[in-house]
Amino acid sequence: MKIQAPQLFKASDLQNLSKDVGTWPLLPRILAFIATFIVVLLLGYYFSWSDLQVRLDSEKEKTEQLKKDYLDKKRQAVNLDLYTAQLEESDRLLTILLKQLPSETEVAELLVSIPQAGIGHGLNLLLFRPGPDVPKDFYAEKPISIQVTGQYHDFGAFAADIAALSRIVTLNDINIKVNSGKEGGLVMNTVAKTFRYLKEDEIAIQNKAKKGNQK
């Protein structure tokens, strides 16, 4: 004779459960508690733990960036002496270049020296026209339009004399072609540029004008 264990809960009893949970049998209440607990855990993960994961990922990214910044600063600190030496060398070279820039009075002397260099090599000076100063950051550029006729090797000697001047003078936009005139030979058009350093009051005026244009 088989003895059957009493059933604590039947599936058909689901239809008879009331809205009052306290009146439910033991097993449905346990199952409902477990289901509620699982739902709470899932909701907690979705609303809280997922936010924490996002924050954690964000903090990891910040940590990696801080490590990168630290390594960059460390490399800069290691190379600080080298950077300082390079800066001092740049300042020294700048000082040398500034000394090669003619003053306002020396520009007038250069305006005489340049055509003399051409005439000294037998060149025929057709045009020598200084243009207005072009202000830059701390210096002014003085362009001079030049046209001369002569032979090719004379042009080379003229350019060498210009390069040998004690102050900086450059030849730009050089164009050489056959001279169609009756004297023959070649004709060279170029723009010589010399530079002078600006006085403090000129720099102040220039900076004031820049600020006015930015408004």
NUTORFI-143583 format. One line per 8 residues: number of its first residue (from 1); their letters; for each residue x, y, z of N, C-alpha, C, O. Coordinates in steps of 0.05 Angstrom, whole numbers, plus 5000, padded with zeros to 4 digits. Example, Ala and Ser with C-alpha at 12.3 -4.5 7.8 and 13.67 -1.06 7.14 Angstrom:
% NUTORFI-143583
1 = as = 5264 4886 5156 5246 4910 5156 5264 4934 5156 5285 4934 5169; 5257 4955 5142 5273 4979 5143 5258 5001 5157 5268 5023 5161
END
This chain:
% NUTORFI-143583
1 = mkiqapql = 5017 4976 5000 5000 5000 5000 5018 5025 5000 5034 5029 5018; 5014 5042 4979 5030 5066 4976 5018 5089 4991 4994 5094 4992; 5037 5104 5004 5028 5127 5019 5037 5152 5004 5061 5156 4999; 5018 5168 4996 5024 5193 4981 5028 5216 5001 5014 5220 5020; 5050 5232 4995 5055 5256 5012 5034 5277 5005 5027 5280 4982; 5026 5290 5025 5005 5311 5020 5017 5334 5003 5039 5343 5008; 5001 5343 4984 5010 5366 4967 5005 5391 4982 4983 5397 4991; 5027 5407 4984 5024 5433 4998 5009 5453 4981 4995 5471 4991
9 = fkasdlqn = 5011 5450 4955 4999 5470 4937 4993 5457 4910 5010 5443 4899; 4970 5461 4900 4962 5451 4874 4961 5474 4853 4955 5497 4860; 4966 5466 4828 4966 5486 4807 4938 5499 4804 4936 5522 4796; 4918 5482 4810 4891 5493 4807 4884 5514 4828 4865 5529 4825; 4901 5514 4849 4896 5534 4870 4904 5562 4862 4896 5581 4875; 4919 5565 4840 4926 5592 4831 4902 5609 4825 4902 5633 4828; 4881 5595 4815 4856 5610 4808 4841 5620 4832 4825 5638 4831; 4847 5608 4855 4832 5614 4879 4848 5633 4898 4838 5640 4919
17 = lskdvgtw = 4872 5642 4890 4887 5660 4907 4874 5688 4907 4865 5698 4887; 4872 5698 4931 4859 5725 4934 4881 5746 4931 4904 5740 4930; 4872 5771 4930 4891 5793 4928 4906 5797 4954 4927 5810 4954; 4896 5787 4976 4909 5789 5002 4931 5768 5004 4925 5744 5008; 4957 5776 5001 4979 5757 5001 4981 5743 5027 4989 5719 5028; 4973 5756 5049 4975 5743 5075 4958 5718 5078 4963 5702 5095; 4938 5715 5061 4921 5691 5062 4930 5669 5044 4918 5647 5043; 4952 5674 5029 4962 5653 5010 4974 5630 5026 4982 5634 5049
25 = pllprila = 4974 5607 5014 4989 5584 5026 5019 5590 5027 5028 5609 5015; 5033 5574 5042 5062 5578 5047 5078 5578 5022 5094 5596 5017; 5074 5559 5004 5091 5556 4980 5087 5580 4961 5107 5590 4951; 5063 5588 4955 5060 5612 4938 5073 5636 4950 5085 5652 4935; 5071 5639 4976 5084 5663 4989 5114 5661 4985 5127 5682 4980; 5126 5638 4988 5155 5635 4985 5163 5641 4956 5182 5655 4951; 5147 5630 4937 5153 5635 4909 5150 5665 4902 5166 5676 4887; 5130 5677 4913 5126 5706 4908 5148 5722 4920 5157 5742 4907
33 = fiatfivv = 5158 5714 4944 5180 5729 4956 5206 5726 4939 5220 5746 4935; 5211 5702 4929 5234 5697 4913 5233 5714 4887 5252 5726 4878; 5209 5714 4875 5205 5729 4850 5209 5758 4854 5222 5772 4838; 5198 5768 4876 5201 5797 4883 5230 5804 4888 5239 5825 4879; 5244 5786 4902 5273 5790 4908 5289 5792 4882 5307 5809 4879; 5283 5774 4863 5297 5774 4838 5292 5800 4822 5310 5811 4810; 5266 5808 4822 5259 5832 4808 5273 5857 4820 5283 5874 4805; 5274 5858 4847 5288 5880 4860 5318 5880 4853 5329 5901 4848
41 = lllgyyfs = 5330 5856 4852 5358 5855 4845 5363 5865 4816 5382 5880 4811; 5345 5857 4798 5348 5865 4770 5345 5895 4767 5359 5909 4753; 5324 5906 4781 5319 5935 4780 5343 5950 4793 5351 5971 4783; 5353 5939 4815 5376 5952 4828 5400 5952 4810 5415 5972 4809; 5405 5930 4795 5427 5930 4777 5424 5950 4754 5442 5964 4747; 5399 5951 4744 5394 5968 4721 5397 5998 4729 5409 6013 4714; 5385 6005 4751 5385 6034 4759 5409 6042 4775 5416 6066 4775; 5422 6024 4788 5445 6032 4806 5471 6020 4796 5490 6035 4791
49 = wsdlqvrl = 5473 5995 4794 5498 5982 4787 5507 5990 4759 5531 5993 4755; 5488 5993 4741 5496 6001 4714 5508 6029 4714 5527 6034 4700; 5496 6047 4730 5507 6074 4733 5535 6073 4745 5553 6088 4737; 5539 6056 4765 5565 6053 4777 5585 6043 4757 5608 6051 4757; 5577 6025 4739 5595 6014 4719 5603 6037 4699 5626 6038 4691; 5584 6054 4692 5590 6077 4674 5610 6095 4688 5629 6104 4676; 5605 6101 4714 5624 6118 4729 5651 6105 4731 5672 6119 4729; 5652 6079 4735 5677 6065 4737 5693 6067 4711 5717 6072 4711
57 = dsekekte = 5679 6063 4689 5692 6065 4663 5703 6093 4658 5724 6097 4647; 5687 6113 4667 5695 6141 4664 5720 6147 4680 5739 6160 4671; 5720 6136 4705 5744 6140 4722 5768 6126 4711 5791 6136 4714; 5764 6103 4699 5787 6089 4686 5799 6106 4664 5823 6108 4661; 5781 6118 4647 5791 6135 4626 5806 6159 4637 5827 6167 4626; 5796 6171 4659 5810 6194 4671 5837 6185 4682 5856 6200 4680; 5838 6162 4693 5863 6152 4704 5884 6148 4682 5907 6155 4686; 5875 6137 4660 5893 6133 4637 5903 6160 4626 5926 6162 4619
65 = qlkkdyld = 5885 6179 4625 5893 6206 4616 5913 6219 4635 5932 6232 4626; 5908 6216 4661 5926 6227 4681 5954 6213 4679 5974 6227 4682; 5954 6187 4674 5980 6173 4670 5995 6185 4646 6019 6189 4647; 5980 6189 4624 5992 6200 4600 6003 6228 4605 6026 6234 4598; 5987 6245 4619 5996 6272 4625 6021 6271 4643 6040 6287 4640; 6021 6253 4662 6044 6250 4680 6069 6243 4665 6090 6254 4670; 6067 6224 4646 6090 6215 4631 6100 6238 4613 6124 6241 4609; 6081 6253 4601 6088 6276 4585 6104 6297 4601 6124 6307 4593
73 = kkrqavnl = 6093 6303 4625 6107 6322 4643 6134 6312 4651 6153 6327 4654; 6135 6286 4656 6161 6274 4664 6181 6276 4642 6205 6283 4647; 6173 6271 4617 6192 6274 4595 6201 6303 4592 6224 6308 4586; 6182 6321 4596 6190 6349 4594 6209 6357 4615 6228 6372 4611; 6205 6346 4639 6223 6353 4662 6251 6341 4656 6271 6354 4662; 6251 6317 4645 6277 6304 4639 6292 6321 4618 6317 6323 4620; 6278 6332 4599 6290 6347 4577 6291 6377 4582 6296 6392 4564; 6285 6385 4607 6284 6414 4613 6310 6428 4607 6311 6450 4596
81 = dlytaqle = 6332 6415 4615 6359 6427 4610 6364 6431 4580 6375 6451 4572; 6355 6410 4565 6359 6413 4536 6342 6435 4524 6351 6451 4507; 6317 6437 4533 6299 6459 4524 6311 6486 4532 6310 6505 4516; 6321 6488 4556 6332 6513 4565 6356 6521 4548 6359 6545 4541; 6373 6502 4542 6397 6507 4525 6388 6516 4497 6400 6534 4485; 6367 6503 4486 6358 6510 4460 6346 6538 4460 6350 6554 4441; 6332 6545 4481 6320 6572 4483 6342 6593 4485 6340 6614 4472; 6363 6587 4501 6385 6606 4503 6399 6610 4476 6407 6632 4469
89 = esdrllti = 6402 6588 4461 6415 6590 4435 6398 6605 4416 6408 6621 4400; 6371 6601 4417 6353 6617 4400 6355 6646 4406 6355 6663 4388; 6356 6653 4432 6358 6681 4440 6384 6693 4430 6385 6716 4421; 6406 6677 4431 6432 6687 4422 6431 6693 4392 6441 6713 4383; 6420 6674 4377 6418 6678 4348 6400 6701 4341 6406 6716 4322; 6378 6704 4356 6360 6727 4351 6375 6753 4356 6371 6772 4340; 6391 6754 4377 6406 6779 4383 6425 6785 4360 6428 6808 4352; 6438 6764 4349 6457 6768 4327 6442 6779 4302 6451 6797 4289
97 = llkqlpse = 6419 6767 4297 6403 6776 4274 6393 6804 4277 6393 6820 4258; 6385 6811 4301 6375 6838 4306 6397 6859 4302 6392 6881 4292; 6422 6851 4309 6444 6869 4304 6450 6873 4275 6461 6894 4267; 6442 6854 4258 6446 6857 4230 6424 6873 4216 6426 6880 4193; 6403 6879 4231 6382 6895 4219 6390 6925 4221 6399 6934 4242; 6389 6939 4199 6397 6967 4199 6378 6984 4214 6354 6979 4216; 6389 7006 4226 6371 7025 4238 6359 7043 4217 6365 7039 4193; 6343 7062 4225 6329 7079 4205 6349 7095 4189 6346 7099 4165
105 = tevaellv = 6370 7105 4203 6391 7121 4189 6408 7103 4170 6416 7112 4149; 6413 7078 4179 6429 7060 4163 6415 7051 4137 6428 7044 4118; 6388 7051 4138 6373 7044 4114 6380 7063 4091 6382 7055 4068; 6382 7089 4098 6389 7109 4077 6416 7103 4065 6420 7107 4041; 6435 7094 4081 6461 7087 4071 6460 7063 4052 6473 7062 4031; 6443 7043 4059 6439 7019 4042 6427 7027 4015 6434 7015 3995; 6409 7046 4015 6397 7055 3990 6417 7067 3971 6412 7069 3947; 6440 7075 3982 6462 7085 3965 6481 7062 3957 6490 7060 3935
113 = sipqagig = 6485 7043 3976 6504 7021 3972 6494 7002 3951 6510 6991 3935; 6468 6997 3950 6458 6977 3931 6462 6985 3902 6473 6969 3887; 6454 7009 3894 6459 7016 3865 6489 7019 3859 6497 7014 3837; 6505 7027 3879 6533 7029 3874 6545 7002 3868 6563 7000 3851; 6535 6981 3882 6545 6954 3876 6539 6946 3848 6555 6932 3835; 6516 6954 3837 6509 6947 3809 6526 6962 3790 6536 6951 3770; 6529 6988 3795 6545 7005 3776 6574 6996 3776 6588 6997 3756; 6584 6987 3800 6611 6978 3802 6618 6954 3785 6641 6949 3779
121 = hglnlllf = 6597 6939 3777 6601 6915 3760 6592 6920 3731 6587 6901 3716; 6589 6946 3724 6583 6952 3697 6554 6949 3689 6547 6949 3666; 6536 6946 3709 6508 6944 3703 6496 6971 3698 6504 6991 3710; 6476 6971 3681 6462 6996 3674 6436 6996 3691 6418 6980 3686; 6434 7015 3709 6411 7016 3728 6388 7031 3714 6390 7055 3710; 6366 7016 3707 6343 7029 3695 6322 7037 3715 6307 7056 3711; 6320 7022 3737 6299 7028 3757 6310 7022 3784 6322 7000 3789; 6306 7040 3802 6312 7036 3831 6291 7052 3847 6294 7076 3851
129 = rpgpdvpk = 6270 7037 3855 6247 7050 3868 6241 7038 3895 6229 7017 3896; 6249 7052 3917 6242 7042 3944 6212 7045 3948 6200 7065 3941; 6201 7024 3961 6173 7025 3968 6169 7032 3997 6188 7035 4012; 6144 7035 4005 6138 7042 4034 6145 7018 4052 6145 6995 4044; 6151 7025 4077 6157 7004 4097 6133 6986 4101 6110 6995 4101; 6138 6960 4106 6117 6941 4112 6122 6931 4141 6139 6914 4145; 6107 6941 4160 6112 6933 4188 6106 6904 4193 6086 6893 4183; 6123 6891 4208 6119 6863 4217 6117 6864 4248 6110 6885 4259
137 = dfyaekpi = 6124 6842 4261 6121 6840 4290 6139 6860 4305 6130 6876 4320; 6165 6858 4299 6184 6875 4313 6203 6889 4293 6222 6902 4302; 6198 6886 4268 6215 6899 4248 6197 6908 4225 6174 6902 4222; 6210 6924 4207 6196 6934 4183 6211 6925 4159 6236 6925 4158; 6197 6917 4139 6209 6908 4114 6208 6930 4093 6188 6944 4090; 6231 6935 4080 6234 6957 4061 6238 6945 4033 6261 6936 4027; 6218 6944 4016 6222 6932 3989 6232 6954 3970 6225 6977 3971; 6250 6945 3951 6261 6963 3931 6260 6950 3904 6272 6929 3900
145 = siqvtgqy = 6245 6961 3886 6243 6950 3859 6267 6958 3843 6274 6982 3842; 6280 6938 3830 6305 6944 3815 6303 6931 3788 6293 6909 3784; 6313 6946 3768 6316 6936 3741 6343 6944 3730 6350 6968 3730; 6359 6925 3722 6386 6930 3712 6390 6914 3686 6378 6893 3682; 6408 6924 3669 6416 6910 3645 6446 6904 3647 6461 6919 3660; 6454 6882 3634 6482 6874 3634 6485 6845 3626 6468 6834 3613; 6508 6834 3634 6514 6806 3627 6508 6788 3651 6507 6797 3674; 6504 6763 3646 6496 6744 3667 6516 6743 3689 6508 6743 3713
153 = hdfgafaa = 6542 6741 3683 6562 6739 3704 6563 6765 3721 6571 6764 3744; 6556 6787 3709 6555 6813 3724 6532 6812 3744 6534 6823 3765; 6510 6800 3736 6487 6797 3755 6496 6780 3779 6489 6787 3802; 6511 6759 3774 6521 6742 3796 6539 6757 3815 6537 6754 3839; 6557 6774 3803 6575 6789 3820 6560 6810 3837 6567 6815 3860; 6539 6822 3824 6523 6841 3838 6508 6828 3862 6507 6839 3884; 6497 6804 3857 6484 6790 3879 6503 6782 3901 6495 6783 3925; 6528 6775 3894 6548 6768 3915 6554 6792 3932 6557 6790 3956
161 = diaalsri = 6557 6816 3919 6562 6840 3934 6539 6847 3953 6544 6856 3976; 6515 6843 3944 6491 6848 3961 6492 6830 3985 6486 6838 4008; 6498 6804 3981 6499 6785 4003 6522 6792 4023 6520 6785 4046; 6543 6805 4013 6566 6811 4031 6562 6837 4047 6579 6844 4063; 6540 6851 4042 6536 6876 4057 6534 6870 4087 6526 6848 4095; 6541 6889 4104 6542 6885 4133 6514 6882 4144 6510 6871 4166; 6494 6892 4130 6466 6890 4139 6451 6872 4120 6459 6867 4097; 6429 6861 4131 6414 6841 4115 6399 6854 4092 6383 6872 4096
169 = vtlndini = 6406 6844 4068 6391 6852 4044 6387 6827 4027 6406 6812 4023; 6363 6822 4019 6357 6798 4003 6346 6806 3975 6333 6827 3972; 6352 6789 3955 6341 6794 3928 6318 6774 3924 6322 6749 3927; 6295 6783 3916 6271 6767 3914 6259 6770 3886 6263 6790 3873; 6243 6750 3879 6228 6751 3853 6246 6758 3830 6239 6776 3814; 6269 6745 3828 6288 6751 3806 6278 6741 3780 6270 6718 3777; 6278 6758 3760 6270 6750 3733 6290 6761 3713 6294 6785 3711; 6302 6743 3697 6323 6751 3678 6313 6743 3650 6304 6720 3646
177 = kvnsgkeg = 6315 6761 3631 6307 6755 3604 6325 6771 3585 6341 6788 3593; 6323 6764 3559 6339 6777 3539 6330 6806 3536 6306 6812 3534; 6349 6824 3535 6343 6853 3532 6336 6858 3503 6352 6854 3485; 6311 6868 3498 6302 6874 3471 6312 6901 3461 6308 6908 3438; 6326 6916 3478 6336 6942 3470 6360 6939 3452 6371 6917 3448; 6369 6961 3441 6391 6961 3421 6418 6955 3434 6436 6947 3421; 6420 6959 3461 6445 6953 3475 6449 6924 3479 6471 6915 3485; 6428 6908 3476 6430 6878 3478 6435 6869 3506 6430 6884 3526
185 = glvmntva = 6446 6845 3509 6452 6834 3535 6426 6823 3548 6408 6814 3535; 6426 6824 3575 6404 6814 3590 6392 6836 3608 6405 6856 3614; 6367 6832 3616 6355 6851 3635 6345 6835 3659 6332 6814 3656; 6350 6845 3682 6342 6832 3707 6323 6850 3723 6329 6873 3729; 6300 6838 3730 6281 6852 3748 6281 6836 3775 6280 6812 3775; 6284 6851 3796 6284 6838 3823 6273 6858 3843 6271 6882 3838; 6267 6847 3866 6258 6864 3889 6278 6859 3912 6279 6837 3923; 6294 6879 3918 6312 6877 3941 6297 6885 3966 6280 6903 3966
193 = ktfrylke = 6302 6870 3987 6288 6876 4012 6309 6879 4034 6326 6861 4038; 6307 6901 4048 6323 6904 4072 6304 6908 4096 6280 6912 4092; 6314 6906 4119 6297 6906 4143 6309 6924 4164 6333 6926 4167; 6292 6936 4179 6301 6952 4202 6284 6945 4226 6260 6939 4224; 6296 6947 4250 6281 6941 4274 6264 6965 4281 6272 6988 4278; 6240 6960 4291 6222 6981 4299 6229 6993 4326 6238 6979 4344; 6224 7018 4329 6228 7031 4355 6205 7023 4373 6184 7014 4364; 6209 7028 4399 6188 7020 4419 6162 7035 4413 6140 7023 4415
201 = deiaiqnk = 6163 7060 4406 6138 7075 4401 6124 7065 4376 6100 7065 4374; 6140 7056 4356 6128 7045 4332 6114 7018 4337 6093 7013 4327; 6127 7002 4354 6115 6976 4362 6089 6981 4377 6069 6967 4373; 6089 7001 4395 6065 7007 4411 6043 7016 4392 6020 7008 4396; 6049 7033 4373 6029 7042 4354 6017 7019 4338 5993 7017 4333; 6035 7001 4329 6027 6978 4314 6009 6959 4330 5989 6950 4320; 6016 6955 4355 6000 6937 4372 5972 6950 4378 5952 6936 4378; 5972 6976 4381 5947 6990 4385 5929 6988 4361 5904 6984 4363
209 = akkgnqk = 5941 6990 4337 5925 6987 4312 5914 6959 4309 5892 6956 4300; 5930 6939 4317 5920 6911 4315 5896 6907 4334 5876 6894 4326; 5898 6917 4358 5876 6915 4377 5851 6928 4366 5828 6919 4370; 5855 6951 4353 5832 6966 4342 5819 6950 4319 5794 6951 4316; 5835 6936 4304 5823 6920 4282 5809 6895 4291 5790 6886 4278; 5816 6885 4315 5804 6861 4326 5777 6867 4338 5761 6849 4342; 5771 6892 4344 5745 6899 4356 5723 6899 4335 5700 6904 4342
END
